[in-house]
C-alpha cells in the first residue's frame, strides 16, 4: 500500500467530498427540473391533431383532472427455450476398486482420514 502524508490525505479527502457534493447537486437538478418529452421525429402530426393539445395547455390548472386514467395494455412475450445437452457422468467407482492409502490422523483436529485414488 502506498504511504500518504497528512497533506496528501487531506487533498484526496477534499476531492472526494467535492465530487460527492457535485454529484448530489447534479442529481437534485435533474430530479427537480420539468419533464422533457421524447423526440417525436418519426411521427407525423397533422394540424388537426395539434389543435386539441394547444387548447389543453390553455386551460387553467384548476380544471385539469386530478386522476390520470391510462388504458390497460397487455405485453406479450415469447420464451425461446434451447435444449442444452448435459454430458453423461461416468459411473461412480466403488471404494473396493480404488487404491487407498493407510488411515492417518488429521493435521488439525481429531479424527482419521484415508486418501483413495
N, C-alpha and C positions, 0 to 999 in steps of 0.2 A: 504494500500500500504506500502511496506517496505521502510523505510527511508535509504538512502545511503549517506555516506560521500563522500567528493570530491575525495579521493584516489580510492575508490571502483568504482565510476562512471567513472573515468579515465581508470581504468583497463578494465572495461566492454566495454567501447567505443573503446579502443585499440584492444581488442579481436574481436569485430565486424568488425573493419576495416581490421585486418589481415585476417579474414575469407573471407571477400569480395575480397581482393586482391588475395588470393589464388584461389578463385573460378574463378576470371577473368583470371588468368594465366592458369588454367586448361582448361578453355573454349578456350582460344587462342591457346593452344597446340593442342587440339582436332580438332579445325576448320582448322588449317594450316598444319596438317600432311597429308601425302599421303594417298589416299583412299585404304582401305583394301577390298579384295574380300571376299564374304561369303564362308563358309565352303562347299565344294562340296563332302562330304564323301558319299552321297547317289548316286552320279553319277559315271558311269563307263566311263572312257576316253580311247580311243584306241590310239596307237602311230600315226596313220594316222590323227586323229583328232587334235592331239597336234602339228603336223608339221606346219600348216599354222600360228598358234599362235606364234610359235617361230620365224618364218620368219617375221611376222608383227612387232615384237619387234626389229628386226634387222634393219628395215627401219629408215632412218633419220627422225626427226620430221618435216622437211620441206615438205616431201612427204605425210604426213597424210592429209586426207581431213579436211577442216575447218568446215564442217557441218556433223553432225551425223544424219542419217536417221533411224528412228525407225519404224518398221512396225505397222500398225494400229491394235489394239486389241479391242475386244468387251467383256465387263464384263456383265454377265447375272446373275441376282439375282431374287429370288422369295420371295414374301411377304406372310407370313402366318398370316392371319387375324383371330383373335379369336373373337367370338361374346360374348360380355360381357352383361349380363342381368342387367338392371338397376332396382333397387327396385321401386315399384309403390309408388307414393306420395299419402299421404292421402288427401282427398278433403279439400279444404280451408274452414274454418269455417266462416260464416257470422258474422259481428260485432254485429248484433242484437241478435245473440245467445250467445254471450260472456258475462261474468260478468265483468263489468267495474267499476272502482272507479270514484269518482268525479274528475272534472277537477281541476288541480292545476297549479300554476306558476312554471316556470323553476327555477332551482337553480342558473344557470348562464345565463344571457341574458334575453331577453324579450320574452314572449310567454307563452302558456299554453299547458299542456300535460295531457293525460288521459291514465292510465295503465289498460290494459284489459288482462284477462286470459281465 
